[in-house]
Amino acid sequence: MRLTRYTDYAVRVLMHLAVHPERLCSIGEIADAYAVSRNHLMKIVNDLVNAGYVASERGRLGGIRLSRPAAEIRIGELVRHTEGEAGLAECGACIAAPACGLAGALGEALGAFMAVLDGYTLADITRRRAALGALLGTAA
């Protein structure tokens, strides 16, 4: 399975916030750290705020932070949110679908993939905060 860029960037935003739980971060700071578009991140952050992953504070001294502890954010849950519940293939329109076993195999594979991601939290993937902060150009 290949995750979309949207999911990739959503994970990066949450990782950045998990590395800096003690302060508010700006979208510009995150965009600069990963060398990605601020406009694209603004859309993703808005979605993460609406979904309850991120809290935002407006104003000159505002920014964003995780809305709950990193240990409570499951990676599988986040991927389901950003990718939706679509399968690995569009079998419904295929003429062979009624007699083909591929849909079942792909469904089983996707279930196993998501089960592995469900075993990890944001805290798990950001345990090396200092090293991540150094790579992102921000002190952790």
VEXBAKOL-36645 format. One record per residue (C-alpha): residue in one letter; x, y, z; residue number from 1. Coordinates in steps of 0.5 Angstrom, whole numbers, plus 500, padded with zeros to 3 digits. Example, Ala and Ser with C-alpha at 12.3 -4.5 7.8 and 13.67 -1.06 7.14 Angstrom:
<zapas>
+---------+-----+-----+-----+-----+
! residuo !   x !   y !   z ! num !
+---------+-----+-----+-----+-----+
!       A ! 525 ! 491 ! 516 !   1 !
!       S ! 527 ! 498 ! 514 !   2 !
+---------+-----+-----+-----+-----+
</zapas>
This chain:
<zapas>
+---------+-----+-----+-----+-----+
! residuo !   x !   y !   z ! num !
+---------+-----+-----+-----+-----+
!       M ! 500 ! 500 ! 500 !   1 !
!       R ! 503 ! 507 ! 498 !   2 !
!       L ! 500 ! 513 ! 503 !   3 !
!       T ! 498 ! 519 ! 500 !   4 !
!       R ! 502 ! 525 ! 500 !   5 !
!       Y ! 497 ! 528 ! 505 !   6 !
!       T ! 498 ! 523 ! 510 !   7 !
!       D ! 505 ! 523 ! 510 !   8 !
!       Y ! 505 ! 531 ! 511 !   9 !
!       A ! 499 ! 530 ! 517 !  10 !
!       V ! 504 ! 525 ! 520 !  11 !
!       R ! 510 ! 530 ! 519 !  12 !
!       V ! 506 ! 535 ! 522 !  13 !
!       L ! 504 ! 531 ! 528 !  14 !
!       M ! 511 ! 529 ! 529 !  15 !
!       H ! 513 ! 536 ! 529 !  16 !
!       L ! 508 ! 538 ! 535 !  17 !
!       A ! 510 ! 531 ! 539 !  18 !
!       V ! 517 ! 533 ! 539 !  19 !
!       H ! 515 ! 540 ! 541 !  20 !
!       P ! 510 ! 539 ! 546 !  21 !
!       E ! 512 ! 545 ! 551 !  22 !
!       R ! 510 ! 550 ! 546 !  23 !
!       L ! 506 ! 553 ! 540 !  24 !
!       C ! 509 ! 551 ! 533 !  25 !
!       S ! 507 ! 555 ! 527 !  26 !
!       I ! 505 ! 552 ! 520 !  27 !
!       G ! 511 ! 556 ! 517 !  28 !
!       E ! 516 ! 553 ! 522 !  29 !
!       I ! 513 ! 546 ! 520 !  30 !
!       A ! 513 ! 548 ! 513 !  31 !
!       D ! 520 ! 550 ! 513 !  32 !
!       A ! 523 ! 544 ! 517 !  33 !
!       Y ! 520 ! 539 ! 512 !  34 !
!       A ! 521 ! 544 ! 506 !  35 !
!       V ! 514 ! 543 ! 504 !  36 !
!       S ! 508 ! 548 ! 502 !  37 !
!       R ! 505 ! 552 ! 507 !  38 !
!       N ! 499 ! 553 ! 503 !  39 !
!       H ! 498 ! 545 ! 503 !  40 !
!       L ! 500 ! 545 ! 510 !  41 !
!       M ! 495 ! 550 ! 512 !  42 !
!       K ! 489 ! 545 ! 509 !  43 !
!       I ! 492 ! 539 ! 513 !  44 !
!       V ! 493 ! 543 ! 519 !  45 !
!       N ! 485 ! 545 ! 519 !  46 !
!       D ! 483 ! 538 ! 518 !  47 !
!       L ! 487 ! 536 ! 524 !  48 !
!       V ! 484 ! 541 ! 528 !  49 !
!       N ! 477 ! 539 ! 526 !  50 !
!       A ! 479 ! 532 ! 527 !  51 !
!       G ! 481 ! 533 ! 534 !  52 !
!       Y ! 488 ! 532 ! 533 !  53 !
!       V ! 491 ! 539 ! 534 !  54 !
!       A ! 489 ! 545 ! 538 !  55 !
!       S ! 490 ! 552 ! 535 !  56 !
!       E ! 491 ! 559 ! 538 !  57 !
!       R ! 490 ! 565 ! 534 !  58 !
!       G ! 493 ! 571 ! 534 !  59 !
!       R ! 500 ! 574 ! 534 !  60 !
!       L ! 503 ! 569 ! 539 !  61 !
!       G ! 498 ! 564 ! 537 !  62 !
!       G ! 500 ! 557 ! 534 !  63 !
!       I ! 498 ! 550 ! 534 !  64 !
!       R ! 500 ! 544 ! 539 !  65 !
!       L ! 497 ! 537 ! 540 !  66 !
!       S ! 490 ! 537 ! 543 !  67 !
!       R ! 492 ! 530 ! 547 !  68 !
!       P ! 498 ! 527 ! 549 !  69 !
!       A ! 502 ! 523 ! 543 !  70 !
!       A ! 501 ! 517 ! 547 !  71 !
!       E ! 494 ! 517 ! 546 !  72 !
!       I ! 494 ! 518 ! 538 !  73 !
!       R ! 495 ! 511 ! 534 !  74 !
!       I ! 498 ! 512 ! 527 !  75 !
!       G ! 493 ! 507 ! 525 !  76 !
!       E ! 487 ! 512 ! 527 !  77 !
!       L ! 491 ! 517 ! 523 !  78 !
!       V ! 492 ! 514 ! 517 !  79 !
!       R ! 484 ! 511 ! 517 !  80 !
!       H ! 482 ! 519 ! 518 !  81 !
!       T ! 487 ! 521 ! 512 !  82 !
!       E ! 486 ! 516 ! 507 !  83 !
!       G ! 479 ! 514 ! 508 !  84 !
!       E ! 476 ! 507 ! 508 !  85 !
!       A ! 478 ! 505 ! 501 !  86 !
!       G ! 480 ! 498 ! 499 !  87 !
!       L ! 487 ! 497 ! 496 !  88 !
!       A ! 484 ! 496 ! 489 !  89 !
!       E ! 477 ! 498 ! 485 !  90 !
!       C ! 474 ! 491 ! 485 !  91 !
!       G ! 467 ! 493 ! 485 !  92 !
!       A ! 467 ! 495 ! 477 !  93 !
!       C ! 471 ! 489 ! 475 !  94 !
!       I ! 467 ! 484 ! 471 !  95 !
!       A ! 471 ! 478 ! 474 !  96 !
!       A ! 470 ! 481 ! 481 !  97 !
!       P ! 464 ! 476 ! 483 !  98 !
!       A ! 469 ! 470 ! 482 !  99 !
!       C ! 475 ! 473 ! 483 ! 100 !
!       G ! 479 ! 472 ! 490 ! 101 !
!       L ! 483 ! 478 ! 490 ! 102 !
!       A ! 479 ! 483 ! 493 ! 103 !
!       G ! 479 ! 478 ! 499 ! 104 !
!       A ! 486 ! 477 ! 499 ! 105 !
!       L ! 487 ! 485 ! 499 ! 106 !
!       G ! 482 ! 486 ! 504 ! 107 !
!       E ! 486 ! 481 ! 509 ! 108 !
!       A ! 493 ! 485 ! 507 ! 109 !
!       L ! 490 ! 492 ! 508 ! 110 !
!       G ! 487 ! 489 ! 515 ! 111 !
!       A ! 494 ! 486 ! 517 ! 112 !
!       F ! 497 ! 493 ! 515 ! 113 !
!       M ! 493 ! 497 ! 519 ! 114 !
!       A ! 493 ! 492 ! 525 ! 115 !
!       V ! 501 ! 494 ! 525 ! 116 !
!       L ! 500 ! 501 ! 525 ! 117 !
!       D ! 495 ! 501 ! 530 ! 118 !
!       G ! 500 ! 498 ! 535 ! 119 !
!       Y ! 504 ! 504 ! 534 ! 120 !
!       T ! 503 ! 511 ! 537 ! 121 !
!       L ! 505 ! 518 ! 536 ! 122 !
!       A ! 510 ! 517 ! 542 ! 123 !
!       D ! 513 ! 511 ! 539 ! 124 !
!       I ! 515 ! 514 ! 533 ! 125 !
!       T ! 518 ! 520 ! 536 ! 126 !
!       R ! 521 ! 517 ! 542 ! 127 !
!       R ! 528 ! 520 ! 539 ! 128 !
!       R ! 526 ! 527 ! 540 ! 129 !
!       A ! 533 ! 530 ! 541 ! 130 !
!       A ! 535 ! 527 ! 534 ! 131 !
!       L ! 528 ! 529 ! 531 ! 132 !
!       G ! 529 ! 536 ! 533 ! 133 !
!       A ! 536 ! 536 ! 531 ! 134 !
!       L ! 534 ! 534 ! 524 ! 135 !
!       L ! 528 ! 538 ! 523 ! 136 !
!       G ! 533 ! 544 ! 525 ! 137 !
!       T ! 529 ! 546 ! 532 ! 138 !
!       A ! 531 ! 544 ! 539 ! 139 !
!       A ! 527 ! 539 ! 542 ! 140 !
+---------+-----+-----+-----+-----+
</zapas>
